[in-house]
Structure formats: structure tokens, C-alpha cells
Amino acid sequence: MQDRPVALVTGANKGIGHAIAKELAARGHTVLVGSRDLARGEAAAREITGDARAIALDVTNAGSIAAAAARIRRELGRLDVLVNNAGIAKGPAQSGVTVDEIALSGRPSVASLADVRDVFETNVFGVIAVTQAMLPLLREAPAGRIVNVSSRLGSMTWLSDPATSVRGVGGVAYSPSKSALNAVTIAFAHELAGTAIKVNAVCPGYVATDLNNHSGTRTVAEGAREPVRLALLGPDGPTGTFSDDAGPIPW
């Protein structure tokens, strides 16, 4: 087992995930840059200063997840941080799709069930599957940390407020998937209460990424701030919380 702490970031070949990986590497972690396409992950890892290594990981594929977990144990012998960042807003063919188009196609009355299933496969079931596979390693860590990248659009309190101007943006796929992810976060936090593992959900804000056709108002570096803070929580830090870099978000 190596001495340097190890962090796995899913969907880290670009966007917020890449920014999180870059910052954790700068903080002294060996960072595993999770990517469905290994070549893209390798290219992304080369852009990071520090110990960054690409790892093939498709969060919707059980074989890929198992292989990643086996590789981490075999090559590094430890996992201290898991950042479940991989996520989609629509079905797989979303390149160049605007936020308005996603919102229109995601309306409950017209949304494609195939798209809804695709979103939940990545944003919810993928998180559960990856977390379950990595838990044996995290349990062995001195202080395991799990960070689930969620969204304020998953806050049912916020969305049910008539004053919330964007409450219909997340439709019947993206917003509900993030609400479910928040519930998953609480469930894992409850089970792991009393252990050294802390589990928290985080909203990076409206960040300019491929997810929203780069219409966001925040940079990826700004979006990475709160996930990194939660990844590096000390022993007195919280578990089972939902926050952004301005503070707690209501469930």
C-alpha cells in the first residue's frame, strides 16, 4: 500500500470532475481520473500537475466498475476519497443540446422514458453501484470521504417554492435524479454513521460545462471548490449534508 492518499473522481476527463481531480492532486493525492474512454482519461491526466492516473470507468457498466475496483486494490491498495461526479442531463446523444431544449424535452408530459432511464442509470444507479464497489477500500481508509455531486435542482424544498424562477428546468429526469441522489446520500450516511467515512452531497452551482452547452455562469474551478472542501473534511466535519460554497441547501 502506498503512503499517499488516493482519490477516485468519476467523469473526470473534463469539466467539473477534471477541476476536482486537478485540485486534489495539488493537495497531495494520487488522483484516479475516471473516464468511460480511457484515451480521453489519459489525455486529461496528462494535463494535471501531480500524481494523476487515468482509469477506465463506466458507471453504468458493472464489469467496468468491478475492474476499476480490482485495479485500485491491486496497484494502490487504498482509496481515501470517492467523488461521484459523473452525470448527465438527458440521454446519451446530448452534445450541443441547449438548456432550453433539454428543459422542453424533459417536461413530464412529453419526456422520453428512455431518456429518463438513461439519466437515472448514470446519476443514481451508477452512484450506488460505484459506491458499493469502492466501500471495502474506503472502509479500510483512515478517514474515507464520499462526495456526491448533486444540484440545487434536486432540492424539493427549493423547487416547490413558487418564487423559484427555474423550478421547471430540471424536468422529470434531471431534477428527480438529483433528488434521488440526495436521498441516496442520506441513506449511505446513515448506514456509515459511527465509522470514519463521511458522505455528503454538493451543488457546484451553474457551471459552464458540456452538460449545459457551456451556458453556465461559473467556472469549473469555482464549481470544484465545495466538492474539494468536502473531500478533505477533517474528523470533526459533518456527514449527511447538502451544500454549495455559500452554505447548506435545504433538501
C-alpha positions in Angstrom: 0.0 0.0 0.0 1.3 3.4 -0.9 1.6 6.3 1.7 0.0 9.0 -0.4 -3.9 9.2 -0.1 -5.8 8.1 -3.1 -8.9 9.8 -4.7 -11.2 8.5 -7.4 -13.2 11.0 -9.4 -15.8 9.7 -11.8 -16.3 11.6 -15.1 -13.0 13.4 -14.5 -11.8 13.7 -18.1 -13.4 17.1 -18.5 -15.5 19.8 -16.7 -16.0 19.9 -13.0 -14.6 16.4 -12.5 -11.4 17.4 -14.1 -11.1 20.5 -12.0 -11.8 18.5 -8.8 -9.1 16.0 -9.9 -6.6 18.8 -10.5 -7.2 20.4 -7.1 -7.0 17.1 -5.2 -3.7 16.3 -7.0 -2.4 19.7 -6.0 -3.3 18.8 -2.4 -1.1 15.8 -2.5 -3.5 13.0 -3.5 -2.9 10.3 -6.1 -5.9 11.0 -8.3 -7.6 8.5 -10.4 -9.2 10.2 -13.4 -12.3 8.2 -14.1 -13.4 8.1 -17.7 -15.5 5.9 -19.9 -13.0 6.4 -22.7 -9.5 5.5 -21.4 -7.7 7.5 -24.1 -9.6 10.7 -23.1 -8.8 10.0 -19.4 -5.2 9.6 -20.2 -5.1 12.9 -22.1 -6.9 14.6 -19.2 -4.5 13.1 -16.6 -1.5 14.5 -18.6 -2.9 18.0 -18.1 -2.8 17.6 -14.3 0.3 18.5 -12.3 1.0 15.9 -9.7 0.2 12.2 -9.5 -2.8 11.7 -11.8 -3.6 8.4 -13.5 -6.4 7.6 -15.9 -8.7 4.7 -15.0 -11.4 3.2 -17.3 -14.7 3.6 -15.5 -18.2 3.5 -17.0 -20.5 4.0 -14.0 -23.4 2.2 -15.9 -21.4 -0.9 -16.6 -20.9 -3.5 -13.7 -17.9 -5.1 -15.3 -16.2 -1.8 -15.7 -16.9 -0.8 -12.1 -15.6 -4.2 -10.8 -12.4 -3.9 -12.9 -11.7 -0.4 -11.6 -12.1 -1.5 -8.0 -9.8 -4.5 -8.6 -7.2 -2.3 -10.2 -7.2 0.2 -7.4 -6.7 -2.6 -4.8 -4.0 -4.3 -6.9 -2.0 -1.2 -7.8 -2.5 1.1 -4.9 -4.0 -0.9 -2.1 -6.1 2.0 -0.8 -8.9 4.5 -1.5 -9.4 7.5 0.7 -11.8 9.7 -1.4 -14.6 8.9 -3.8 -16.1 11.8 -5.7 -19.2 10.6 -7.6 -19.2 13.3 -10.2 -20.3 11.6 -13.5 -23.7 12.8 -14.5 -25.9 13.6 -17.5 -28.9 15.9 -18.0 -30.5 14.0 -20.9 -30.0 10.8 -22.9 -26.6 9.9 -24.4 -27.0 12.0 -27.6 -26.8 15.4 -25.9 -23.8 17.1 -27.5 -24.7 20.6 -28.5 -28.2 20.5 -26.9 -29.1 23.7 -25.2 -30.5 24.0 -21.7 -33.8 25.3 -23.2 -34.0 22.2 -25.4 -33.3 19.9 -22.5 -36.0 21.6 -20.5 -38.6 21.4 -23.2 -37.9 17.7 -23.9 -37.8 16.9 -20.2 -41.3 18.2 -19.5 -43.3 15.4 -17.6 -46.0 15.3 -20.3 -43.6 14.6 -23.2 -40.3 13.3 -21.7 -38.9 10.1 -23.3 -38.9 7.3 -20.8 -35.7 6.1 -22.4 -34.1 9.4 -21.6 -35.4 9.3 -18.0 -34.0 5.8 -17.6 -30.6 6.9 -19.0 -30.4 9.8 -16.6 -31.2 7.7 -13.6 -28.8 5.0 -14.7 -25.9 7.4 -14.5 -27.0 9.9 -11.9 -28.5 7.5 -9.3 -27.9 3.8 -10.0 -24.3 4.5 -11.2 -23.5 6.3 -7.9 -24.9 3.4 -5.9 -23.0 0.8 -7.9 -19.7 2.6 -7.8 -20.0 3.4 -4.1 -20.9 -0.2 -3.2 -17.8 -1.4 -5.2 -15.5 1.0 -3.6 -16.8 0.7 0.0 -14.5 -2.1 1.0 -11.5 0.1 0.2 -13.0 3.2 1.8 -13.7 1.2 5.0 -10.0 0.4 5.2 -9.0 4.0 4.9 -8.1 6.1 7.9 -10.8 8.6 7.1 -12.9 7.7 4.0 -14.8 10.5 2.2 -17.6 10.2 -0.3 -18.8 13.3 -2.1 -21.9 13.0 -4.4 -22.1 15.9 -6.9 -25.8 16.8 -6.9 -27.6 20.1 -7.8 -29.8 22.7 -6.3 -32.3 21.5 -8.9 -32.7 18.4 -6.7 -33.8 20.4 -3.7 -37.5 19.6 -3.3 -37.9 22.5 -0.8 -36.4 25.0 -3.3 -38.3 23.6 -6.3 -41.7 23.7 -4.5 -41.2 27.4 -3.7 -43.4 29.5 -6.2 -40.7 32.1 -6.0 -38.1 29.8 -7.6 -37.9 31.0 -11.2 -36.1 28.0 -12.7 -38.1 25.2 -10.9 -39.2 23.7 -14.2 -35.8 23.5 -15.8 -34.9 20.1 -14.4 -38.0 18.4 -15.8 -38.9 14.8 -14.9 -35.4 13.4 -15.4 -32.6 15.6 -14.2 -34.2 17.2 -11.1 -35.8 14.0 -9.8 -32.5 12.1 -10.4 -30.7 14.6 -8.2 -33.5 14.5 -5.6 -33.0 10.7 -5.6 -29.2 11.1 -5.3 -29.7 13.3 -2.3 -31.8 10.5 -0.7 -29.1 8.0 -1.6 -26.5 10.3 0.1 -28.6 10.3 3.3 -29.0 6.5 3.2 -25.3 5.9 2.9 -24.6 8.5 5.6 -27.0 6.7 7.9 -25.5 3.3 7.3 -21.9 4.5 7.8 -22.6 6.7 10.8 -20.2 5.7 13.6 -17.5 4.8 11.0 -14.6 7.0 9.8 -16.4 7.5 6.5 -18.3 10.8 5.8 -20.9 11.1 3.0 -22.1 14.4 1.7 -23.9 15.8 -1.3 -22.8 19.0 -3.0 -24.1 21.5 -5.6 -21.2 23.0 -7.7 -23.5 25.8 -9.0 -24.4 26.7 -12.5 -21.0 25.9 -14.1 -20.2 26.2 -17.8 -19.8 22.6 -19.0 -20.9 20.3 -21.8 -23.9 19.4 -19.6 -25.5 22.8 -20.3 -23.8 23.6 -23.6 -21.4 25.9 -21.7 -24.2 28.3 -20.8 -23.3 28.3 -17.0 -22.1 31.4 -15.2 -19.4 29.8 -13.1 -16.0 28.4 -14.0 -15.1 24.8 -13.4 -12.6 25.9 -10.8 -15.4 27.7 -8.9 -17.6 24.6 -9.2 -14.8 22.4 -7.7 -14.4 24.4 -4.5 -17.1 22.9 -2.4 -16.6 19.3 -3.6 -12.9 19.6 -2.8 -13.7 21.0 0.7 -15.9 18.1 1.4 -13.4 15.6 0.1 -10.8 17.0 2.5 -13.0 17.2 5.6 -11.3 16.6 9.0 -12.5 14.2 11.6 -14.9 16.8 13.1 -16.5 17.5 9.7 -20.2 16.8 9.0 -21.8 13.8 7.3 -25.2 13.6 5.6 -25.3 17.2 4.4 -26.2 19.0 1.2 -24.4 22.3 0.5 -22.8 24.6 -2.0 -20.0 27.1 -1.4 -22.5 29.6 0.1 -23.6 27.1 2.8 -26.3 24.5 3.5 -29.0 23.8 0.9 -32.5 22.6 2.0 -33.4 19.1 1.0 
